[in-house]
């Protein structure tokens, strides 16, 4: 394969991997800062009035901000997954990395993509469901408190998944340093 094609594939691969990693890292670092900053401001949300939610307005507002950031990340993440999948197929098909050496990198990619989809399709719908239930029944502590506990549980699970995905992507970055066109040029 001509050298410009190699460069193009590598640029797309590294841009997609760096964008995905950077997006996940940004959310992992920004979310706690957003929660802390909004909590320090102690806002009152006029659309959510309830005595049971006293002191929780900041959590709800910060949660809404983070949810909107994650929604953007999910769209970008999907584009990155498709780009990485396509470029990895070309890299392996062209022999830029031997199959045995690529197995760990492919396994990390598959694991990150599966965990991302699990978070997107299973965990986040549950988070949203329990968050809505918590807000809608804020004046009924017997309904609101269990909903909040479930919300907190799934939120912790999502944060854990985010950290695991971050570690998997970091592993991919480290293992991707062995991709080279040198073997192809030598064999010709």
Secondary structure as UniProt FT lines:
FT   HELIX           3..41
FT   TURN            46..47
FT   TURN            52..56
FT   HELIX           57..93
FT   TURN            94..95
FT   HELIX           99..118
FT   HELIX           119..123
FT   HELIX           124..136
FT   TURN            137..139
FT   HELIX           141..175
FT   HELIX           176..178
FT   HELIX           182..187
//
